[in-house]
Amino acid sequence: MSAGPGGSVTYDVNLPPEDLPSVCKRDLELAWYAARDAAIQQRWDSVRAFRFNRADGSHTDLALADRDARCWAGAVDRSVGLTSATGMSLCLRLLALVDLLARAPWARPLCRLARDGAEFHPALLRAAATQPLTQDARFDEAGFRLRLNRFAAGFQLEAPSQGDAGRRLSGAAS
């Protein structure tokens, strides 16, 4: 880890994103709430850059320059730290989950976002906690769906109706 211009931080990581470990789904949920609280407090944090090195000498570079990504990474850094493989994995999985929810309409019924917090289907969190990341630190949509289907057996995965607005998906509270 090294400091850069304007308070930026660069992490030199000795493994690629796809080799980062799984995390606990509860830790991922707690990271979501820490990031949400940081966003409410407008703690935008500094730019973070990552260089993921592979054994063959190749690497993947990732920069979190977006204000929201900086905020969320900073929240994870303050709560669990980014200097361990687990903390790094937690941060990148959180960002990959946000990315997946933004680009995959089929996943949106598995969470309820509201001003007072968010509710996640337990299978969504479990899949995000255990699905390997891609080389560019995202979730492969097809692989994620397969894992999700394995965890969601027996669950109704339809979007909640207006009458179900008070129903909790995970039991978590903000």
Secondary structure, DSSP 8 states (H G I E B T S, - for coil): -EE-GGG-EEEEESS-GGGS----HHHHHHHHHHHHHHHHTT-----EEEEEE-TTS-EEEEEE-SHHHHHHHHHHHHHT-SSSHHHHHHHHHHHHHHHHHHH-GGGGGGEEEETTEEEE-HHHHHHHHHS---TTSS--HHHHHHHHHHHTTT---S---GGGTT--SSS---
